[in-house]
Amino acid sequence: MPFRCAVASEERSETMAGTASTVRSFLLVEHPGPWGEDALRDARMPPGIGPELRERTAATRTKVLLIRRPSGASKATAGVRVFAAYAHHAEPWLETAVLDDLAGVHDLDLETLAEGRSLGLARHADPVLAVCTHGRHDACCAERGRPVAAGLAEAFPDETWECSHIGGDRFAGNVLVLPHGLYYGRLEPDTARGMARLLAAGEVDLDHLRGRSGLATPLQAAEAALRRHVDERRLDSVRFVSRHVSDGHTDAVFDVRGRRYAVTVTTTRGEDVQQLTCRALRHNPVMHHEVHEIRALP
């Protein structure tokens, strides 16, 4: 069997808490594919669009994902569906529009999006369930992601999209939930549907949560540990308040339904190195977030 990063991650019992990409502004652009190894470089879009998006998103720290409906799912209407999301940890929002063609992305103000301000598109009330199926980027994303996308689409056809690389290939199948910026990993079709049902009920699936992208990775680990500590799964009941960082130690404060808690996290770089993706040409260390203390504040 060829090397598979998701299998290796499971075999070393690598924790997922605190592994979500740290991103607040997202732009999702419908493009059926193929996407190639690097979506903005290799996807067969009209000339100039990919490089222009790459330049603007790098300048604004916006993550662009190409999206498409899962195979066999209902097809989109004519035009190009786009979503703009701002995954603020407390006040996330999601907007959408259907453009006449891909050239319309030139008119989207990504600087405004990166500042957390509306692009003037239509507000979108339902979540987007973006399943990474980018097989040319990493084999695990296709092998594990496509069954998840198909399974989710059976139960949540309007919310489900396949998407290009979101990060954390070794945790496939990966799902990004917008606008909340929730990253989930190691999902299978049945557990993905369970996650989506919990989401519809306003709850977080702690068993598969990687983190909330609007928070730094130590804070993601802190939130997950605090939720388990107080047995709180409601989506909006845990709010980040403040943090102090010094020499790899993060002292964070969260509010849980009006009561504040202090959480201490130590972040270290693992001494051992691993092949973290299927296509990696070198081994890299894994970051570890260890929660040392959770205490209620007076």
LINQUIMO-V469171 format. One record per residue. N is the residue number from 0. RES is the residue in one small letter. D_LAST is the distance of its C-alpha to the last C-alpha in Angstrom with 2 decimals. Layout:
N;RES;D_LAST / N;RES;D_LAST
This chain:
0;m;55.34 / 1;p;54.18 / 2;f;50.78 / 3;r;47.93 / 4;c;44.56 / 5;a;42.65 / 6;v;44.33 / 7;a;43.61 / 8;s;39.90 / 9;e;39.73 / 10;e;41.73 / 11;r;39.37 / 12;s;36.37 / 13;e;34.73 / 14;t;31.28 / 15;m;31.03 / 16;a;27.32 / 17;g;27.08 / 18;t;30.80 / 19;a;31.09 / 20;s;32.97 / 21;t;30.88 / 22;v;32.57 / 23;r;31.67 / 24;s;35.12 / 25;f;37.64 / 26;l;41.23 / 27;l;43.04 / 28;v;46.83 / 29;e;49.16 / 30;h;51.89 / 31;p;53.54 / 32;g;54.44 / 33;p;55.49 / 34;w;52.65 / 35;g;53.97 / 36;e;51.92 / 37;d;50.12 / 38;a;49.78 / 39;l;50.07 / 40;r;52.89 / 41;d;54.84 / 42;a;54.45 / 43;r;57.63 / 44;m;56.48 / 45;p;58.79 / 46;p;59.44 / 47;g;56.84 / 48;i;53.92 / 49;g;52.26 / 50;p;52.52 / 51;e;51.41 / 52;l;48.29 / 53;r;47.56 / 54;e;47.85 / 55;r;45.72 / 56;t;42.94 / 57;a;42.79 / 58;a;42.48 / 59;t;39.66 / 60;r;37.87 / 61;t;38.61 / 62;k;39.38 / 63;v;42.63 / 64;l;43.43 / 65;l;46.80 / 66;i;46.64 / 67;r;49.21 / 68;r;49.47 / 69;p;49.83 / 70;s;53.44 / 71;g;54.76 / 72;a;51.97 / 73;s;52.84 / 74;k;54.05 / 75;a;52.56 / 76;t;54.52 / 77;a;56.72 / 78;g;55.01 / 79;v;52.05 / 80;r;48.60 / 81;v;45.78 / 82;f;42.02 / 83;a;39.69 / 84;a;35.99 / 85;y;32.95 / 86;a;30.20 / 87;h;27.19 / 88;h;24.00 / 89;a;22.91 / 90;e;26.24 / 91;p;29.13 / 92;w;32.64 / 93;l;36.10 / 94;e;39.56 / 95;t;43.04 / 96;a;46.71 / 97;v;50.11 / 98;l;52.13 / 99;d;55.91 / 100;d;55.99 / 101;l;54.07 / 102;a;55.22 / 103;g;52.79 / 104;v;49.85 / 105;h;51.22 / 106;d;50.12 / 107;l;46.44 / 108;d;44.33 / 109;l;42.05 / 110;e;40.70 / 111;t;39.42 / 112;l;37.92 / 113;a;36.19 / 114;e;34.58 / 115;g;33.15 / 116;r;35.68 / 117;s;37.98 / 118;l;41.47 / 119;g;42.82 / 120;l;43.46 / 121;a;42.91 / 122;r;39.37 / 123;h;39.18 / 124;a;37.01 / 125;d;37.60 / 126;p;36.18 / 127;v;38.43 / 128;l;38.62 / 129;a;40.20 / 130;v;41.59 / 131;c;42.76 / 132;t;46.41 / 133;h;47.63 / 134;g;50.06 / 135;r;51.98 / 136;h;48.79 / 137;d;47.84 / 138;a;49.63 / 139;c;46.51 / 140;c;45.38 / 141;a;48.64 / 142;e;49.13 / 143;r;45.68 / 144;g;44.80 / 145;r;47.92 / 146;p;47.64 / 147;v;44.00 / 148;a;45.15 / 149;a;48.00 / 150;g;45.88 / 151;l;43.26 / 152;a;46.08 / 153;e;47.53 / 154;a;44.49 / 155;f;43.08 / 156;p;46.18 / 157;d;45.04 / 158;e;41.74 / 159;t;43.10 / 160;w;44.57 / 161;e;45.65 / 162;c;44.50 / 163;s;45.34 / 164;h;43.28 / 165;i;39.49 / 166;g;38.63 / 167;g;37.82 / 168;d;41.28 / 169;r;40.53 / 170;f;38.06 / 171;a;40.75 / 172;g;40.93 / 173;n;38.46 / 174;v;37.34 / 175;l;35.61 / 176;v;34.08 / 177;l;34.20 / 178;p;32.74 / 179;h;29.44 / 180;g;30.62 / 181;l;29.87 / 182;y;32.01 / 183;y;33.09 / 184;g;35.35 / 185;r;37.71 / 186;l;38.54 / 187;e;41.72 / 188;p;43.28 / 189;d;41.76 / 190;t;38.21 / 191;a;38.45 / 192;r;39.42 / 193;g;36.52 / 194;m;34.12 / 195;a;35.76 / 196;r;35.56 / 197;l;31.81 / 198;l;31.57 / 199;a;33.68 / 200;a;31.27 / 201;g;28.32 / 202;e;27.05 / 203;v;26.84 / 204;d;29.06 / 205;l;26.86 / 206;d;29.91 / 207;h;31.69 / 208;l;29.06 / 209;r;29.69 / 210;g;27.18 / 211;r;26.65 / 212;s;29.07 / 213;g;27.10 / 214;l;24.63 / 215;a;25.59 / 216;t;26.40 / 217;p;23.47 / 218;l;21.13 / 219;q;23.41 / 220;a;22.96 / 221;a;19.17 / 222;e;19.21 / 223;a;21.70 / 224;a;19.85 / 225;l;16.57 / 226;r;18.74 / 227;r;20.37 / 228;h;17.27 / 229;v;15.95 / 230;d;19.61 / 231;e;19.41 / 232;r;22.81 / 233;r;22.95 / 234;l;24.07 / 235;d;22.00 / 236;s;18.71 / 237;v;17.21 / 238;r;17.05 / 239;f;16.98 / 240;v;15.06 / 241;s;15.90 / 242;r;17.28 / 243;h;18.61 / 244;v;21.79 / 245;s;23.66 / 246;d;26.55 / 247;g;25.95 / 248;h;22.22 / 249;t;19.88 / 250;d;16.15 / 251;a;15.09 / 252;v;12.23 / 253;f;12.94 / 254;d;12.11 / 255;v;13.19 / 256;r;14.28 / 257;g;11.60 / 258;r;8.56 / 259;r;7.85 / 260;y;8.88 / 261;a;10.38 / 262;v;13.99 / 263;t;16.52 / 264;v;20.17 / 265;t;23.38 / 266;t;26.49 / 267;t;29.91 / 268;r;33.47 / 269;g;35.29 / 270;e;38.18 / 271;d;40.45 / 272;v;41.89 / 273;q;42.67 / 274;q;44.85 / 275;l;42.19 / 276;t;44.59 / 277;c;47.97 / 278;r;49.77 / 279;a;47.97 / 280;l;50.49 / 281;r;48.26 / 282;h;45.38 / 283;n;41.89 / 284;p;38.72 / 285;v;35.80 / 286;m;32.29 / 287;h;29.64 / 288;h;25.90 / 289;e;24.09 / 290;v;20.44 / 291;h;19.23 / 292;e;15.58 / 293;i;13.09 / 294;r;9.56 / 295;a;6.62 / 296;l;3.79 / 297;p;0.00
